[in-house]
């Protein structure tokens, strides 16, 4: 079985890269399925899994997709 997904990112510079963890929720619990390399504004991925998950989760632990409060603006370095 394969999981096919499309990711679209906005609000970051064009040079920005991430490794986005993809999890599956199965009857026996959650499992990290893959780290998807995101180097472009739109990315398509495919992950082979042994069984159909109940749910697919993107960055369930908020390692990447989170707001980080700052007091001063962060300068971008290309």
N, C-alpha and C positions, 0 to 999 in steps of 0.2 A: 504494500500500500504506500502511496506517496502523498505527501502534503505539499501543495503548491501555493505559494503566497506572493503577494506584491506589496512592497513597502514604498511609501512616499514620505519624504522628509522635507520640512520647510523651516525657515528661520535660522539656518546656519550657513556659514560661508561655503562657497563651492569646493574648497579644498578639504572640508571636514570629512573625517572618516570615523566609523564606529564598528565595533563588533557587537551585534545585538543577539543576546541569548534567546532562543526559542525553546519553550517547554511544552510538554504534552501532559495532560491530565488523564491518567489511566485508572482502571479499577483498583490496581495495587498501589496507586500514589502518583505523584508528579515525577517527571524525569526531564532533564535537560536533553534536548534532541540535537541541537546544533548551535553554533555561533555563526551568524550570517554577517559577512563582511559588507558593510554599506559604504560605498565610495562615490555614489552618484545620487542625485535627487530621487530617482526611481530605480528600484532593484526588484528583480524577480528571483525567487529561490524555490528549490525543490528538495524535500527531505524524505528519505525512505524510512518507514516505520514498520515494525512487525505486526501491529494491530491498529485499528482505528481508535484514536484518542477520543475521550469524552469532550475535550476542549483543548484548544491550542492557545498558549499564552505567550505574549511578547514581553520579555524582560520583567517577569513576575516579581522579582525582588527589587525592582527599581534601581539596578546598578547603573543603567545608562539613561533611561527615560525618567528624569527627575528634575525638579526645579532646585537650583542652588542659589540661595539668596546671597547677594554681595552688597557691600556698602559703596563700592566704587566700580565704575565701568571696567570691564575686562577688555584689554586691547587685543586685537586680532593680529596674529603673526602668520603670514602666508608661507 
